[in-house]
Amino acid sequence: MRSAERDPEALPDALAACGGLLLVQGMGAMADEPDLLLRLSRVFGPEVENYRQTLTPLNMVHETVPEIFVVSNTPPVLRQPPRRPDPPFTADGKLPVQFPHRRGWHTDQSYRRPPPDISLFFAVIPVAKDQGQTLFADGAAAYDALTPELKARVDGLEGIHVSSGAGRTRDAVLANEPPRDLLAHQRPQRQPVVRVHPVTGRQALYLCEFGQMDWLDGPFAGMQSGPDGDGADLLFTLMTHLTRPEFVYVHEWTEGDLIIWDNRCLVHAATWFDAATQTRLMWRTTVSGNPGAAYAGERKSWIADPVPEQGAEGETVHGSA
């Protein structure tokens, strides 16, 4: 930790050199000193999200370090794992990774503008091997491998992203569920399907699948919307390509592992574990501050405007700095 703070560029440079995915092992002491995770997060950018200042349920926020988001199947969080994929598995019996057999591929908080840069995920209590893995897919390598025809289709295209709780997911639309009335800071946000990384300059596919794309007005701006439109066809094509096994890394967690990944060029997915017999406790921080030139000067979309107070005579009171 001290060496990282003495040379604050070393780890960000290593992350960029590794294509946006960095594993640091043997960090078990962090479980007893959660502030270390916060200090390490600040090496990657000036803004570490304070989850008490957003719409995050407080049972998912660390008691003493509000910048830590808690992922666990134990109280008070009680977050359950994703569904176990149905057979068939791969020919060699391994875990399936490719969409659509593997569901849940996303990049963190893509429904925000600007979206976050870096996530840090720490294993306090991982589950047994062969369960509870985290999958990562390389959006830059996947973009490079697109055919010229697909590159021409996606260059300049925008995806429409939205929180999974907005009632606009593919499953919600197929079930004819009524969408929620959203406040201004909860509304869908457009993101470039091809992002230029502000550090490396590489182009990368930037999109999610069913849960964080808007299936009422999207998933892509300017294309036929809905689960049966040409936008859906393109999303299936791109997600199937992006999650091809040659672009995917499967991480088997051990206690004390810390994975640092770059949301600007990677997507990831969680996998099933037996929550009835196993305990899992993970901590995550989210770092922002360098989303790239396309977002320069933008106000944070997810911060609600303050509600004006009324003074004694009905005048608006804006408060002081």
C-alpha positions as CSV (number, residue, x, y, z in Angstrom):
1,M,0.0,0.0,0.0
2,R,2.7,2.5,0.9
3,S,4.6,1.8,-2.3
4,A,1.5,2.4,-4.3
5,E,1.0,5.8,-2.6
6,R,4.7,6.7,-3.0
7,D,4.4,6.0,-6.8
8,P,0.8,6.8,-7.6
9,E,1.2,6.2,-11.3
10,A,2.6,2.7,-11.0
11,L,-0.7,0.8,-10.6
12,P,-2.7,2.8,-13.1
13,D,0.1,2.4,-15.6
14,A,0.1,-1.4,-14.9
15,L,-3.7,-1.5,-15.3
16,A,-3.4,0.2,-18.7
17,A,-0.5,-2.1,-19.8
18,C,-2.6,-5.2,-18.8
19,G,-5.5,-4.2,-21.0
20,G,-7.6,-3.0,-18.1
21,L,-7.6,-6.0,-15.8
22,L,-5.2,-6.4,-12.8
23,L,-5.1,-9.1,-10.1
24,V,-3.4,-8.3,-6.8
25,Q,-3.2,-11.3,-4.4
26,G,-2.4,-11.7,-0.8
27,M,-4.4,-8.6,0.4
28,G,-6.1,-10.4,3.3
29,A,-5.1,-7.7,5.8
30,M,-7.6,-5.4,4.0
31,A,-10.5,-7.4,5.6
32,D,-9.5,-6.0,9.0
33,E,-8.6,-2.5,7.6
34,P,-11.3,-1.5,5.1
35,D,-9.8,2.0,4.8
36,L,-6.9,0.4,2.9
37,L,-9.3,-0.4,0.0
38,L,-10.4,3.3,0.0
39,R,-6.8,4.5,0.0
40,L,-5.9,2.2,-2.8
41,S,-8.9,3.2,-4.8
42,R,-7.8,6.8,-4.7
43,V,-4.6,5.9,-6.5
44,F,-6.8,5.3,-9.6
45,G,-8.7,8.6,-9.6
46,P,-9.9,11.6,-7.7
47,E,-13.5,10.5,-7.2
48,V,-14.4,7.4,-5.2
49,E,-18.1,7.1,-4.9
50,N,-19.7,7.6,-1.5
51,Y,-22.7,5.2,-1.6
52,R,-24.5,7.0,1.2
53,Q,-24.8,10.0,-1.1
54,T,-26.6,8.1,-3.9
55,L,-29.7,6.0,-4.2
56,T,-27.9,2.8,-2.9
57,P,-29.8,0.9,-0.2
58,L,-28.0,1.5,3.0
59,N,-27.9,-2.2,3.9
60,M,-25.5,-2.6,0.9
61,V,-23.1,0.1,2.2
62,H,-20.2,-0.6,4.5
63,E,-20.9,0.5,8.0
64,T,-17.7,2.5,8.6
65,V,-16.4,3.2,5.0
66,P,-19.3,4.5,2.9
67,E,-17.3,4.3,-0.3
68,I,-17.4,0.4,-0.1
69,F,-20.4,-1.3,-1.7
70,V,-21.0,-4.7,0.0
71,V,-21.9,-7.8,-2.1
72,S,-23.0,-10.7,0.1
73,N,-25.7,-13.4,0.4
74,T,-25.7,-12.9,4.2
75,P,-27.6,-10.3,6.3
76,P,-28.1,-7.5,6.1
77,V,-27.4,-7.5,2.3
78,L,-29.0,-10.9,1.3
79,R,-28.0,-10.5,-2.4
80,Q,-28.6,-13.8,-4.2
81,P,-26.3,-15.1,-7.0
82,P,-27.5,-15.3,-10.6
83,R,-29.3,-18.3,-11.9
84,R,-27.3,-21.4,-12.6
85,P,-27.0,-21.9,-16.4
86,D,-28.8,-24.8,-17.8
87,P,-26.9,-27.6,-19.6
88,P,-25.3,-28.1,-22.0
89,F,-22.0,-26.8,-20.8
90,T,-18.9,-26.6,-23.1
91,A,-17.6,-29.8,-24.7
92,D,-14.9,-30.2,-22.1
93,G,-17.4,-29.7,-19.2
94,K,-16.3,-26.1,-18.4
95,L,-18.3,-23.1,-17.4
96,P,-20.1,-21.5,-20.3
97,V,-19.0,-17.9,-20.8
98,Q,-20.6,-16.8,-24.1
99,F,-23.8,-14.8,-24.5
100,P,-26.7,-15.7,-24.7
101,H,-26.0,-18.9,-22.8
102,R,-24.2,-16.8,-20.2
103,R,-26.4,-13.9,-19.0
104,G,-25.6,-10.9,-16.9
105,W,-22.8,-9.2,-19.0
106,H,-22.5,-5.5,-18.1
107,T,-20.2,-2.7,-17.3
108,D,-20.7,-0.9,-13.9
109,Q,-23.3,1.9,-13.9
110,S,-23.4,2.3,-17.6
111,Y,-26.7,4.1,-17.1
112,R,-24.8,7.2,-15.8
113,R,-23.2,10.0,-17.7
114,P,-20.3,10.2,-17.3
115,P,-20.0,6.5,-16.4
116,P,-17.4,5.4,-13.9
117,D,-13.8,4.5,-14.8
118,I,-12.5,1.8,-12.5
119,S,-13.9,-0.8,-10.2
120,L,-12.0,-2.6,-7.4
121,F,-13.4,-5.8,-6.1
122,F,-12.0,-7.5,-3.0
123,A,-12.7,-11.0,-1.7
124,V,-13.2,-11.0,2.0
125,I,-14.9,-14.4,2.0
126,P,-15.0,-16.1,-1.4
127,V,-17.0,-19.3,-2.1
128,A,-15.5,-22.6,-3.1
129,K,-13.6,-23.0,-6.4
130,D,-15.7,-23.7,-9.5
131,Q,-18.5,-21.5,-8.1
132,G,-18.9,-17.7,-7.8
133,Q,-16.4,-16.8,-10.5
134,T,-16.3,-13.4,-12.1
135,L,-16.0,-13.3,-15.9
136,F,-14.3,-10.4,-17.8
137,A,-14.5,-9.8,-21.5
138,D,-12.0,-7.5,-23.4
139,G,-14.0,-4.9,-25.4
140,A,-10.8,-3.6,-27.1
141,A,-9.7,-7.0,-28.5
142,A,-13.3,-7.7,-29.5
143,Y,-13.6,-4.4,-31.4
144,D,-10.3,-5.0,-33.2
145,A,-11.7,-8.4,-34.3
146,L,-14.9,-7.1,-35.7
147,T,-15.4,-7.4,-39.5
148,P,-15.1,-4.2,-41.4
149,E,-18.9,-4.3,-42.0
150,L,-19.7,-4.5,-38.3
151,K,-17.2,-1.7,-37.5
152,A,-18.9,0.5,-40.0
153,R,-22.3,-0.2,-38.4
154,V,-21.2,0.5,-34.8
155,D,-18.9,3.5,-35.3
156,G,-20.9,6.5,-34.2
157,L,-23.8,4.4,-32.9
158,E,-25.1,5.1,-29.5
159,G,-26.6,2.6,-27.0
160,I,-29.4,3.6,-24.6
161,H,-28.6,2.4,-21.1
162,V,-30.8,2.4,-18.0
163,S,-30.9,1.0,-14.5
164,S,-32.3,-2.5,-14.3
165,G,-34.9,-1.2,-11.7
166,A,-36.5,1.1,-14.2
167,G,-38.8,-1.5,-15.7
168,R,-37.3,-1.1,-19.1
169,T,-35.2,-4.4,-19.3
170,R,-35.8,-6.9,-22.0
171,D,-37.5,-9.3,-19.6
172,A,-39.8,-6.5,-18.3
173,V,-40.8,-5.4,-21.8
174,L,-41.5,-9.0,-22.9
175,A,-43.7,-9.4,-19.7
176,N,-45.6,-6.2,-20.5
177,E,-44.6,-4.7,-17.2
178,P,-45.4,-1.0,-16.9
179,P,-42.2,1.1,-16.8
180,R,-41.5,3.2,-13.7
181,D,-42.0,6.9,-13.7
182,L,-38.4,8.1,-13.5
183,L,-37.0,11.3,-12.0
184,A,-34.7,13.4,-14.2
185,H,-31.6,11.9,-12.7
186,Q,-32.8,8.3,-13.3
187,R,-33.6,8.6,-16.9
188,P,-31.9,6.5,-19.7
189,Q,-28.6,7.7,-20.9
190,R,-27.0,7.4,-24.3
191,Q,-23.4,6.1,-24.5
192,P,-21.2,5.5,-27.5
193,V,-21.1,1.9,-28.6
194,V,-17.4,2.4,-29.4
195,R,-15.5,4.2,-26.7
196,V,-12.0,5.7,-27.2
197,H,-10.0,5.0,-24.1
198,P,-8.6,8.3,-22.7
199,V,-5.3,6.7,-21.6
200,T,-4.4,4.1,-24.2
201,G,-6.3,5.6,-27.2
202,R,-7.7,2.1,-28.1
203,Q,-11.3,1.7,-29.3
204,A,-13.5,-0.7,-27.3
205,L,-17.0,-2.0,-27.5
206,Y,-19.1,-0.5,-24.7
207,L,-22.5,-2.1,-24.2
208,C,-24.4,-4.4,-21.9
209,E,-27.0,-7.0,-22.5
210,F,-30.5,-7.5,-21.2
211,G,-30.4,-5.8,-17.8
212,Q,-28.9,-2.4,-18.5
213,M,-30.1,-1.5,-21.9
214,D,-33.4,0.3,-22.6
215,W,-35.7,-2.1,-24.4
216,L,-38.5,0.4,-24.8
217,D,-36.6,3.1,-26.8
218,G,-33.5,1.1,-27.6
219,P,-31.3,-0.8,-27.2
220,F,-29.7,1.6,-29.9
221,A,-30.6,5.1,-30.8
222,G,-31.9,5.4,-34.4
223,M,-32.6,1.7,-34.8
224,Q,-35.9,-0.2,-34.5
225,S,-36.5,-0.6,-30.7
226,G,-37.8,-3.5,-28.6
227,P,-37.0,-7.1,-28.2
228,D,-37.9,-8.0,-31.8
229,G,-36.3,-5.0,-33.6
230,D,-33.2,-4.7,-35.7
231,G,-31.5,-3.1,-32.7
232,A,-32.1,-6.3,-30.7
233,D,-30.6,-8.3,-33.6
234,L,-27.5,-6.2,-33.6
235,L,-27.1,-6.4,-29.8
236,F,-27.3,-10.2,-29.9
237,T,-24.6,-10.2,-32.6
238,L,-22.3,-7.8,-30.8
239,M,-22.7,-9.5,-27.3
240,T,-22.1,-12.9,-28.8
241,H,-19.0,-11.6,-30.4
242,L,-17.7,-9.7,-27.4
243,T,-18.0,-12.7,-25.1
244,R,-16.3,-15.2,-27.4
245,P,-14.1,-17.4,-25.2
246,E,-10.8,-16.0,-26.6
247,F,-11.8,-12.6,-25.2
248,V,-12.9,-13.8,-21.8
249,Y,-10.9,-14.3,-18.6
250,V,-12.5,-16.4,-15.8
251,H,-11.4,-15.6,-12.3
252,E,-11.5,-18.2,-9.6
253,W,-11.5,-16.3,-6.3
254,T,-9.3,-17.0,-3.3
255,E,-9.4,-15.1,0.0
256,G,-7.5,-11.8,-0.2
257,D,-7.8,-11.5,-4.0
258,L,-8.3,-7.9,-5.3
259,I,-9.3,-7.5,-8.9
260,I,-9.1,-4.0,-10.5
261,W,-10.8,-3.5,-13.8
262,D,-11.4,-0.7,-16.3
263,N,-15.1,-0.3,-17.1
264,R,-14.2,1.8,-20.1
265,C,-13.0,-1.2,-22.0
266,L,-14.2,-4.4,-20.2
267,V,-17.6,-6.0,-19.4
268,H,-18.0,-8.5,-16.7
269,A,-20.5,-11.0,-15.3
270,A,-21.1,-12.9,-12.1
271,T,-21.7,-16.6,-11.9
272,W,-23.8,-18.9,-9.7
273,F,-22.9,-20.3,-6.4
274,D,-24.8,-22.4,-3.9
275,A,-26.1,-19.7,-1.6
276,A,-27.9,-22.3,0.6
277,T,-24.6,-23.8,1.8
278,Q,-21.9,-21.2,1.1
279,T,-21.2,-17.7,2.4
280,R,-19.8,-15.0,0.2
281,L,-18.7,-11.5,1.2
282,M,-17.1,-9.1,-1.3
283,W,-16.3,-5.4,-1.2
284,R,-16.4,-3.0,-4.2
285,T,-15.3,0.6,-4.8
286,T,-16.0,2.7,-7.8
287,V,-13.6,5.3,-9.1
288,S,-14.4,8.2,-11.6
289,G,-12.6,11.2,-13.0
290,N,-11.3,10.4,-16.5
291,P,-14.2,9.2,-18.7
292,G,-12.7,10.7,-21.9
293,A,-13.2,13.7,-24.2
294,A,-16.7,12.7,-25.1
295,Y,-17.9,13.5,-21.6
296,A,-15.8,16.6,-21.0
297,G,-17.5,19.1,-18.7
298,E,-20.7,17.1,-18.2
299,R,-22.7,17.5,-15.1
300,K,-23.2,14.2,-13.3
301,S,-26.5,12.8,-14.6
302,W,-27.2,10.8,-11.5
303,I,-27.1,13.6,-9.0
304,A,-30.5,15.0,-8.2
305,D,-31.1,18.7,-8.2
306,P,-31.6,19.9,-4.6
307,V,-35.2,20.6,-3.7
308,P,-35.6,24.3,-2.9
309,E,-36.8,25.1,0.6
310,Q,-39.5,27.7,1.2
311,G,-38.8,30.6,3.5
312,A,-41.2,32.2,6.0
313,E,-42.7,34.4,3.3
314,G,-42.7,31.7,0.6
315,E,-39.5,32.8,-1.1
316,T,-37.1,30.2,-2.4
317,V,-34.1,29.5,0.0
318,H,-31.2,27.9,-1.9
319,G,-28.9,27.4,1.1
320,S,-25.3,28.4,1.5
321,A,-22.1,26.8,0.3
